[in-house]
């Protein structure tokens, strides 16, 4: 079977474009920059010792946000070990950092459970970012930013302190009322049956009442956690509206994403689920006065946007082919020797009369060379070389162990013996020191201009090692941002049970091999005005203070680019709120357009847009003036 699978890989792999590459380079500086964190891993009950490496394989997350409003993006990094503190690194403004965790009061410490993810968002519209931390077996925590560098825990009062097994979260304004809502994706079920009493009790993996806590199958499991959508009521409290708006499936959610996928002005959802189908929900706000989410089912009866590979671990959205529609990147599993029938998915938005709204998706990952991401986790769209084309960076690696003893064989044997019934952890073979897709490098898929003038899909080349990204850690979360304010996007990577990596983009430096001095950029910080709603029909619509969901389109002589402000996207990941545009050689900016969630539109003509070039630009909703730095 192994020989057959290996042969299958040769057949499935995209044809390499020999000799093609683009200029881009990175230098790893976590230690020198003062933002190094060695992630501590979670450890559960000894009853799960046989598969402890599997169960403790997540929790390394990073969230990027300018919490103190000084114009430099800061970093919040999680740790998952009992008693271990998360860390807040304040950006000094030059891309170096200071650990201010104790002063800020956001360490958490995992006294009962484990931190898994975090996101920044201005939930009270007071002009500074608040922090939401998602956990396993411990109430989630909402930290209110006091504005003086310190935070207060308001979780209980706000009603967002669910006890569950959260692995994902994002901020969005699903009803466009100018208030940030919170979507939480949960993994394990929060309740299980106590086999000694038959009662439904809390599922505490540190003090288990049963070992039947795993996914029921590898392909159609629905015994995971209940996802939660909290609606912001505007008075410091939130309401759980999950069932009311249509979120009822209990899959094993690892990543949640929100963006206007059908261009109707309302944020939609994509949920990446492990061991089962992903979920794609369209927001009904364009046709219903009280918005809810409608699950999309494809013509074959599949819940989602097409045939996925049942192991969704990441979702990020970006307009990869510059056609004005958001595309989706979902990581999955591909192991060249043992598992070649799956892989990462790049869902390209396309015209499809049979799909809702006349738009559907095609998975072009294998065709364009972004399919092989190993055992994938976080994945992010970004224009790393400022050429106007979105690239993709994705991290991978599951459990690094003894390379001469692989756990893949044991999995295959177990699936055969149990007939794909895998709920009881006691039935799983012992992992011990075996390796499971460890020793993997990340993948840097750089988009290149197609050599075919009639091509309708983008083209990519893989360049991680050539670009200076060579670590073999098991990567999880990725934060992308211009951390040193030089106009080139950097990356911070949280690695599971290992040191973090801070990859500084050196492509534009005179000393770099990549001499891209003629490439320019515009970076935009958008500020919404929640107190200035717009009347749209019978409703009042407003933007949140941090402008989540706002869309910017730039028109150049080379075409158009579109970006949307995100509220946190990617497995264990959040990039900075700013939207970034790169421009290659001889590109002139003809116009810039901002579409706010309130419905307000602002247009900046060529002279104004050109003044934004090579600057960090601050645009306030409704104000035709802007500031640059």
C-alpha positions in Angstrom: 0.0 0.0 0.0 2.9 2.4 0.8 4.4 1.8 -2.6 1.0 2.5 -4.2 0.6 5.7 -2.2 4.1 6.9 -3.1 3.4 6.3 -6.8 0.1 8.2 -6.3 2.1 11.2 -5.0 4.2 11.3 -8.2 1.0 11.3 -10.2 -0.8 13.9 -8.0 2.1 16.4 -7.7 2.0 19.5 -9.8 4.6 19.8 -12.5 7.6 21.9 -11.3 8.3 25.1 -13.2 12.1 24.7 -13.4 14.2 27.8 -12.9 11.3 30.1 -11.9 11.6 32.1 -8.7 10.9 35.6 -7.4 13.0 37.8 -5.2 12.2 37.7 -1.5 14.3 37.1 1.7 13.8 36.8 5.4 16.1 36.8 8.5 15.1 35.1 11.7 15.5 37.5 14.7 13.3 36.4 17.6 16.1 36.3 20.1 17.7 39.5 19.0 14.4 41.4 18.8 13.3 40.4 22.3 10.2 38.4 21.3 11.4 34.8 21.7 9.0 32.5 23.4 9.5 28.8 24.0 6.0 27.3 23.9 5.0 25.1 26.9 2.8 22.2 25.9 -0.4 21.0 27.6 -0.4 17.7 29.5 -3.6 15.9 30.2 -4.6 12.9 32.4 -2.3 9.9 32.5 -5.3 7.9 31.2 -4.4 9.4 27.8 -0.7 8.6 28.0 -0.9 6.3 25.0 -1.7 9.2 22.7 -0.4 12.2 24.8 1.7 13.5 21.9 -1.4 13.7 19.7 -3.6 15.4 22.3 -0.9 17.9 23.3 -0.1 18.9 19.8 -1.9 22.3 19.8 -1.9 25.5 21.7 0.9 27.6 20.2 -0.8 30.8 19.1 0.0 34.4 18.2 -2.2 37.5 17.9 -0.9 40.8 16.4 -2.5 44.1 17.4 -1.5 47.7 18.4 -2.9 47.6 21.9 -1.4 50.9 23.1 -2.2 52.9 19.9 1.4 54.0 19.2 1.3 52.9 15.6 3.5 49.8 16.1 1.9 46.3 16.2 2.4 44.3 19.3 2.3 40.5 19.9 0.4 38.3 22.3 1.8 34.7 22.4 0.2 31.8 24.2 1.6 29.0 26.4 -0.4 25.9 27.3 1.4 24.3 30.2 -0.1 24.3 33.7 1.0 27.4 35.5 2.7 28.9 32.4 2.0 32.5 31.5 1.1 33.8 28.1 3.2 36.7 27.0 2.6 40.2 25.7 5.4 41.7 23.7 5.2 45.5 23.3 6.7 46.7 20.0 9.1 49.6 20.7 8.4 51.0 17.2 11.5 49.6 15.4 10.6 45.9 15.3 12.2 45.1 18.7 10.0 44.1 21.6 9.7 44.3 25.4 7.9 41.7 27.6 5.2 43.7 29.4 3.0 40.8 30.5 3.1 41.3 34.2 2.4 45.0 34.0 -0.5 44.5 31.6 -2.0 41.7 33.7 -2.8 39.3 30.8 -0.7 36.3 31.6 -3.6 33.9 32.4 -1.4 31.2 33.7 -3.6 28.2 32.9 -4.5 27.3 36.5 -7.1 24.7 35.5 -6.9 24.3 31.7 -4.8 25.5 28.8 -4.6 28.6 26.6 -5.2 27.8 22.9 -5.8 31.0 20.9 -6.2 34.8 21.3 -7.6 37.7 19.2 -7.5 41.5 19.5 -10.6 43.7 19.0 -12.1 46.9 20.2 -15.3 45.5 21.7 -16.4 48.7 23.5 -15.4 51.1 20.6 -13.3 53.3 23.0 -10.3 53.4 20.6 -8.1 50.8 22.1 -7.9 47.0 21.5 -9.3 44.5 24.0 -8.1 40.9 24.2 -10.0 37.7 24.1 -8.2 34.4 25.1 -9.7 31.1 24.1 -9.0 28.0 26.3 -9.4 24.3 26.9 -11.3 23.3 30.1 -11.2 26.8 31.6 -13.4 29.8 31.1 -12.5 32.0 28.1 -11.2 35.4 29.2 -12.1 38.8 27.8 -9.6 41.5 28.9 -10.8 45.1 28.7 -8.1 47.5 27.8 -8.0 50.3 30.4 -6.0 52.6 28.0 -3.0 52.9 30.4 -1.2 49.7 29.4 -3.2 47.5 31.8 -6.2 45.3 31.3 -9.2 44.1 33.4 -10.8 40.7 33.3 -14.5 41.4 32.4 -15.3 37.9 31.1 -18.1 37.0 33.6 -19.8 40.3 33.5 -19.7 40.3 29.6 -21.1 36.7 29.5 -18.4 35.4 27.2 -16.7 33.1 29.7 -17.8 29.7 28.2 -16.1 26.6 29.7 -15.3 24.5 26.7 -12.5 23.4 24.4 -12.0 26.4 22.2 -9.3 26.3 19.4 -10.5 29.2 17.3 -12.1 32.6 17.5 -12.6 35.7 15.3 -14.2 39.1 15.8 -16.8 40.2 13.3 -19.8 42.5 13.1 -22.3 40.0 11.6 -25.3 42.4 11.9 -23.5 45.6 11.0 -24.6 47.5 14.1 -21.2 48.9 14.8 -20.4 46.5 17.6 -17.9 43.6 17.4 -19.4 40.2 17.9 -17.3 37.1 18.8 -17.3 33.7 17.0 -15.7 30.8 19.0 -14.9 27.5 17.4 -14.8 24.5 19.9 -13.0 21.2 19.4 -13.7 18.5 22.0 -17.3 18.2 23.3 -17.8 20.0 26.6 -19.9 17.2 28.0 -19.6 13.4 27.9 -21.5 10.5 29.4 -20.2 9.2 32.7 -20.0 5.5 32.1 -20.5 4.7 35.8 -23.7 6.6 36.2 -25.0 7.3 32.7 -25.2 11.0 33.5 -24.1 13.7 31.1 -21.2 15.5 32.9 -18.4 18.0 32.2 -15.7 16.6 29.9 -12.6 17.3 31.9 -9.6 15.8 30.2 -7.5 16.3 33.3 -10.0 14.4 35.4 -11.8 12.2 32.9 -14.8 10.1 33.7 -14.3 8.2 30.4 -11.7 7.7 27.6 -14.5 7.9 24.9 -13.6 11.5 24.1 -12.2 11.3 20.6 -13.8 11.8 17.2 -16.1 9.0 16.2 -14.6 8.7 12.7 -11.8 10.3 10.7 -14.2 11.5 8.0 -17.7 12.4 9.3 -17.4 13.0 13.0 -20.1 15.2 14.6 -19.4 14.6 18.3 -17.2 17.6 18.8 -17.8 20.9 20.6 -20.7 23.4 20.1 -19.6 26.6 18.4 -20.7 29.9 19.9 -21.6 33.2 18.3 -21.8 36.0 20.9 -23.7 39.1 19.8 -22.5 42.3 21.3 -25.4 44.1 23.1 -23.5 47.4 23.4 -23.7 47.7 27.1 -20.7 45.6 28.0 -22.7 42.4 27.7 -22.9 39.7 25.0 -25.7 37.3 24.1 -25.3 33.7 22.8 -27.2 33.7 19.6 -25.6 30.5 18.1 -28.8 28.5 17.6 -30.9 31.5 16.8 -28.8 32.4 13.8 -28.2 28.9 12.5 -25.0 27.5 14.1 -25.9 24.1 15.3 -23.4 21.5 13.9 -21.1 20.0 16.5 -18.0 19.3 14.4 -14.4 19.4 15.5 -13.7 23.1 14.6 -10.1 24.2 14.4 -10.3 27.5 12.6 -13.0 30.1 11.9 -13.0 32.8 9.2 -15.3 35.7 8.3 -15.4 37.8 5.2 -17.8 39.0 2.5 -17.5 36.1 0.2 -20.3 36.9 -2.2 -19.8 40.7 -2.3 -23.3 41.6 -0.9 -21.8 43.7 1.9 -22.5 41.2 4.7 -19.8 39.0 6.4 -20.1 35.3 5.7 -18.4 32.4 7.5 -16.1 29.5 6.7 -15.5 27.0 9.5 -12.6 24.5 9.0 -13.4 21.3 10.8 -11.2 18.3 11.6 -12.5 14.8 10.9 -15.5 16.0 8.9 -16.8 18.5 6.3 -16.0 22.1 6.6 -19.0 24.6 6.8 -19.7 27.5 4.6 -22.4 29.9 5.8 -23.9 32.9 3.9 -25.2 35.8 5.8 -28.8 36.6 5.0 -28.5 40.3 6.0 -29.0 41.5 2.4 -32.5 39.9 2.3 -33.6 39.6 6.0 -33.9 42.5 8.5 -32.6 40.2 11.3 -29.5 38.5 9.8 -28.8 34.9 10.3 -26.5 32.3 8.6 -27.6 29.8 6.0 -25.5 26.7 5.6 -24.6 26.2 1.9 -25.0 22.7 0.5 -23.5 22.0 -2.9 -25.4 20.2 -5.7 -24.1 16.9 -4.5 -25.5 17.4 -1.0 -22.1 18.3 0.6 -22.3 20.9 3.3 -19.7 23.5 2.2 -18.2 24.8 -1.0 -17.1 21.6 -2.6 -15.4 18.3 -1.9 -12.9 18.9 0.9 -10.6 16.5 2.6 -12.2 16.3 6.1 -9.2 17.6 8.0 -9.6 21.4 7.8 -7.1 23.1 10.1 -6.8 26.7 8.8 -8.9 29.2 7.0 -7.7 32.5 5.5 -9.3 34.8 3.0 -7.8 37.0 0.3 -8.3 38.0 -3.3 -5.5 35.9 -4.8 -6.3 36.6 -8.5 -7.3 40.2 -8.1 -10.8 39.8 -9.5 -12.6 41.5 -6.6 -13.8 38.4 -4.8 -12.3 36.7 -1.7 -10.7 33.3 -2.1 -10.1 30.8 0.7 -7.0 28.9 1.8 -7.5 25.8 4.0 -4.7 23.6 5.2 -5.0 19.9 5.5 -2.7 16.8 5.5 -0.3 15.5 2.8 2.5 13.1 3.6 4.5 12.0 0.6 5.1 8.5 1.8 1.7 7.7 3.4 -1.0 10.1 2.7 -1.2 11.6 -0.8 -4.9 11.7 -1.5 -5.6 14.9 0.4 -3.6 18.2 0.8 -4.1 21.9 1.3 -7.0 23.5 -0.6 -7.0 26.9 -2.4 -10.6 27.6 -3.1 -10.9 30.1 -6.0 -14.1 32.1 -6.3 -15.7 31.7 -9.7 -18.9 32.3 -11.6 -21.3 29.4 -11.1 -25.0 29.8 -12.0 -25.9 26.8 -9.9 -24.4 28.1 -6.7 -26.1 30.7 -4.3 -25.6 34.2 -5.6 -24.1 32.9 -8.9 -20.7 32.2 -7.3 -19.0 28.9 -6.5 -15.5 27.7 -5.8 -12.9 25.4 -7.4 -10.0 23.9 -5.5 -7.0 24.9 -7.6 -4.3 24.0 -5.1 -2.9 21.0 -7.0 -3.1 22.8 -10.3 -1.2 25.9 -9.1 1.3 24.3 -6.8 0.0 25.2 -3.3 -1.2 21.6 -2.6 1.7 20.1 -0.7 1.9 21.7 2.7 2.8 18.7 4.7 0.7 18.3 7.9 -0.6 21.8 7.6 -1.6 24.3 10.3 -1.6 28.1 10.1 -1.6 29.6 6.6 -1.7 33.3 5.6 -2.2 35.3 2.4 0.2 38.3 2.1 2.2 40.2 -0.5 5.7 39.6 0.8 7.6 41.1 -2.1 5.3 44.1 -2.8 4.5 43.1 -6.4 0.7 43.4 -6.1 0.2 39.6 -6.0 -0.8 37.7 -2.9 1.6 35.0 -1.7 0.9 32.2 0.8 3.0 31.1 3.8 1.9 28.0 5.6 3.5 26.1 8.6 3.3 22.4 9.3 4.6 19.4 11.2 2.6 17.4 13.7 4.6 15.4 16.2 8.4 15.2 15.9 9.8 11.9 17.2 12.1 9.0 16.2 12.2 9.3 12.4 13.0 5.6 12.1 9.7 4.7 13.9 6.7 6.2 12.2 3.1 6.3 13.7 1.5 6.3 10.2 1.5 2.5 10.1 -0.2 2.3 13.5 -2.9 4.7 12.4 -3.7 2.7 9.3 -3.8 -0.6 11.3 -6.1 1.0 13.9 -8.5 2.4 11.3 -8.7 -1.1 9.7 -9.3 -2.9 12.9 -11.8 -0.5 14.4 -13.6 0.0 11.1 -13.0 3.8 11.4 -14.6 3.9 14.8 -12.1 5.8 16.9 -14.0 7.5 19.7 -12.3 5.6 22.6 -8.7 6.8 23.2 -8.0 3.5 24.9 -8.3 1.8 21.6 -5.5 3.9 20.0 -2.0 2.4 19.6 0.8 3.8 21.8 2.6 6.7 20.2 5.6 6.7 22.5 8.5 8.4 20.7 7.2 7.7 17.2 7.3 10.4 14.6 4.2 11.6 12.8 5.0 14.1 10.1 7.7 15.9 12.0 10.9 17.5 10.6 8.9 19.5 8.1 9.8 22.9 6.7 7.2 25.6 6.2 6.1 26.4 2.7 6.4 29.9 1.2 4.3 29.8 -2.0 5.3 33.0 -3.9 2.9 34.0 -6.7 4.5 34.6 -10.0 3.2 36.2 -13.1 1.8 33.6 -15.4 3.8 32.8 -18.6 0.5 32.1 -20.3 -1.3 35.3 -21.4 -4.6 33.4 -21.4 -4.2 31.8 -18.0 -7.2 32.2 -15.7 -5.6 31.0 -12.5 -2.6 32.2 -10.6 0.8 30.4 -10.5 3.1 29.9 -7.6 6.6 28.6 -6.8 7.7 27.3 -3.4 10.6 29.3 -2.0 10.8 28.9 1.8 14.4 27.6 2.0 15.7 29.9 -0.7 14.1 32.9 1.1 15.8 32.0 4.4 13.0 30.2 6.1 14.5 26.9 7.2 13.4 25.9 10.7 12.1 22.4 11.3 9.8 23.2 14.2 6.2 22.1 14.3 4.6 25.4 13.4 1.1 26.5 14.5 0.1 30.2 14.5 1.3 32.9 12.1 1.0 36.7 12.6 1.8 38.8 9.5 2.5 42.5 9.9 5.0 45.3 9.2 6.4 45.1 12.6 9.5 47.3 12.0 7.5 49.8 9.9 9.7 49.6 6.8 7.0 48.8 4.3 7.7 45.1 4.0 5.6 42.4 5.7 7.2 40.3 8.4 6.0 37.1 10.1 5.9 35.8 13.6 5.4 32.1 13.9 4.4 30.3 17.1 5.9 26.8 17.2 4.4 23.9 19.2 6.6 23.0 22.2 9.5 24.9 20.6 11.0 28.4 20.2 9.0 30.9 18.2 10.4 32.4 15.0 10.3 36.1 14.1 11.1 36.4 10.3 12.0 39.9 9.4 11.4 40.7 5.7 14.8 41.9 4.3 13.7 42.0 0.7 13.9 45.8 0.4 17.2 46.3 2.1 20.3 47.3 0.0 22.2 44.3 1.4 19.6 41.8 0.5 19.8 39.5 -2.5 16.4 40.6 -3.4 16.9 44.1 -4.6 13.4 45.3 -4.9 14.0 49.1 -4.4 11.5 50.0 -7.1 8.7 48.1 -5.3 6.5 50.4 -3.2 3.5 50.0 -0.8 0.5 51.6 0.9 -0.4 50.4 4.4 -3.8 51.6 5.7 -5.1 51.9 9.2 -8.9 52.4 9.1 -10.8 54.0 11.9 -14.6 53.5 11.9 -17.1 55.9 13.5 -19.8 53.7 15.3 -21.6 56.9 16.4 -22.3 57.9 12.7 -24.5 55.2 11.3 -26.0 55.3 7.9 -29.7 54.8 7.0 -30.0 51.9 4.6 -33.6 51.1 3.8 -35.3 50.7 7.2 -32.1 49.9 9.1 -29.3 51.9 10.6 -25.9 50.4 9.8 -22.6 51.3 11.4 -18.9 50.5 11.4 -16.9 49.3 14.4 -14.1 51.5 15.7 -11.5 49.1 14.3 -13.3 48.9 11.0 -13.5 45.0 10.9 -15.2 44.1 7.6 -14.3 47.3 5.8 -13.1 46.8 2.2 -10.4 48.7 0.3 -9.9 48.6 -3.4 -6.9 50.1 -5.2 -7.0 50.7 -8.9 -3.6 50.9 -10.7 -2.4 50.9 -14.3 -1.6 47.2 -13.7 -5.2 46.3 -12.5 -6.9 46.3 -9.2 -6.3 44.9 -5.7 -8.7 44.4 -2.9 -8.2 43.8 0.8 -10.6 43.4 3.7 -10.0 44.3 7.4 -10.0 41.0 9.3 -10.9 40.4 13.0 -8.6 37.4 13.3 -8.1 34.6 10.8 -6.0 31.5 10.5 -5.3 28.5 12.8 -4.1 30.0 16.1 -3.4 33.2 14.2 -4.2 36.8 14.0 -2.4 39.3 11.7 -2.4 43.1 12.2 -5.5 45.0 11.4 -3.8 47.2 8.8 -4.4 46.3 5.1 -1.3 46.3 2.9 -0.9 46.9 -0.8 2.3 46.3 -2.8 3.1 47.8 -6.2 5.7 46.5 -8.6 8.0 48.4 -10.9 6.3 51.2 -13.0 2.9 50.8 -11.3 1.0 54.0 -10.8 -2.0 54.3 -8.4 -5.1 55.7 -10.1 -7.7 55.6 -7.3 -8.4 54.2 -3.8 -11.9 53.3 -2.6 -13.0 52.4 1.0 -16.3 50.7 1.6 -17.3 50.8 5.2 -19.6 48.4 6.9 -22.0 51.3 7.5 -22.5 51.5 3.8 -20.5 54.7 3.5 -18.1 54.9 0.6 -15.0 57.1 0.3 -13.1 57.6 -2.9 -9.6 59.1 -3.2 -8.4 60.2 -6.6 -5.0 59.6 -8.2 -3.2 62.7 -6.7 -4.5 61.8 -3.2 -3.8 58.1 -3.6 -0.3 58.8 -4.9 0.4 60.8 -1.8 -0.2 57.7 0.3 2.5 55.7 -1.4 5.3 54.4 0.8 3.4 55.5 3.9 1.4 54.2 6.8 -1.9 55.9 6.2 -4.7 56.6 8.7 -8.2 57.1 7.2 -11.1 58.0 9.5 -14.6 57.1 8.2 -16.3 60.1 6.6 -13.2 62.3 6.7 -11.7 63.0 3.2 -8.4 64.0 4.8 -5.9 61.4 5.9 -2.6 61.3 7.8 0.6 59.6 6.8 3.6 58.4 8.7 
